[in-house]
């Protein structure tokens, strides 16, 4: 490549707030002489889960280790510029009034729950917490169905306000964004942004469907796109939540098609879990490997 990595990414500014000036980045990208991605064989997809400022260290819902993850993700893209056909990025997108944010709930004193509070259907039935937004019956239905869908393992967690639409925290991390868009110009391809998490009555960790929703939403276009690639690499945050659930949803959808699930590789050095969920993450990853044939590798061990 004619362009040095350091001309695109300033590692010291990963996670910091500021504007992204893409004009000079695009000029550099246009000087590269890669073939158009449309002619790639094999076709490779890099699926980036929620690489947004609020999930990077220093953000509203920071994942420990995420700054290093972003550095390795951008290095992986740079080192494999000619081998990555397309980059697809998910964007967690919320408003303050969503069922997993504090202002949705209050106790008898009118106090809102603190971050990481678990609210169950029994809690609400016993008047420990009550929904103060929307129709209370919808909130109760969500709690009941969520616990049923998860076979008693899924519960509503109250998160700090994060990825509020229109705010800096909801945007792609700056240095990561520069590398993604450099790739799109250099390879003459259209990158795909996946919006998720906009339903106020449901949490949506994975990119394919909400935890529970009466609308039965299924992101069929993303599934169809994944199906068309020869290799799929997955990175992003957090390993314990949105990345894990995304991998799970994709694997379960294609559970009877091992030719799809076995082409998926999670780059384990490009994702980190939320503190306290390390053991659960390791267990889930081991299950993905044994049940679906999903591979795990370090980004530094792969050359495309």
Residue, then its C-alpha position, 0 to 999 in steps of 0.5 A: x500500500x502507498x498509504x501508511x497505517x499511521x496516515x489513517x489511524x492515530x492510535x493515541x486518539x482512539x476513544x477520544x471525542x472529536x470530528x473526523x475529517x475524511x477529505x484527506x483520508x479519501x484522497x489517500x484512498x483514491x491513490x491506492x490501486x486495489x481491484x474493485x471488491x465486486x470482482x473478489x473471489x473468494x468474497x469475504x465479509x468483516x462484520x463489526x458489532x457496535x464499534x461506537x464511542x459509548x462502548x469504547x473506554x471513556x464512553x457511557x457504557x465502556x467495555x474494558x479493553x476496547x481501545x486495544x480492540x479498535x487498534x487491532x481491528x483497524x490493523x486487521x483491515x489495513x493489513x487485509x485491505x485487498x482481501x476484505x470484500x465488504x465491511x458491515x457495521x452495526x449501530x446500537x441506536x436509542x432514545x432516553x425513553x427505552x425499557x432498559x433505561x432508568x427513566x422508564x421505571x420508578x419505585x414507590x418513592x419515585x426514584x429511578x433504578x440505578x444502572x445494572x439493576x435487574x428488574x423481573x416480572x415478579x418485582x413489578x407484580x410486587x410493586x418494587x418497580x413500576x413502569x412510568x412510560x407507555x402502557x404498563x401492560x406492554x412492559x409487563x408483557x415484555x418482562x414475562x415473555x423475556x423470561x419465558x424466551x430465555x428459559x428463565x435465564x434472560x432478565x431485563x438489565x437497566x443500562x446507563x444511558x448510551x448510544x442516544x440517537x444524534x449524540x457523539x456517543x452513538x457514532x462510530x469510533x473516529x479512528x475506526x470510522x476512518x479505516x472503514x471509509x478508507x476501505x470503502x473508497x480504496x476497494x470501490x464498495x458500498x459499506x452497510x450500516x445496520x441500525x438496531x435497538x430503536x424499539x422502545x419496548x425491547x432490548x436488541x443485543x443481537x443484530x438479527x432480532x430483539x430479545x423479544x418483540x410482538x413485531x417478530x422482527x427478523x433482519x432478513x437482509x443481513x442474513x441473506x447477505x451473510x449467506x452470500x459470502x465465502x468467509x465471514x469475520x466478526x469483531x466488536x463489542x461487547x463479547x459478552x453481549x451484543x457480539x455474543x448474541x449476534x453470533x448466536x442468532x446467526x448460528x441458530x438461524x443457520x443451525x441446519x446449514x453447517x456450510x454457513x456456520x462453519x465459514x464464520x470466524x470470530x477474531x477473539x483479540x478484537x472483542x472484549x467482555x463486560x466485566x463480570x461476564x468473562x466466564x459466561x462469554x468463554x462458555x458461550x464461545x466454546x458452545x458456538x465452536x462445538x455445536x456450530x463449527x464456528x471458528x475463533x482466531x487471533x487477527x494477527x494469525x490471519x492473512x487474507 
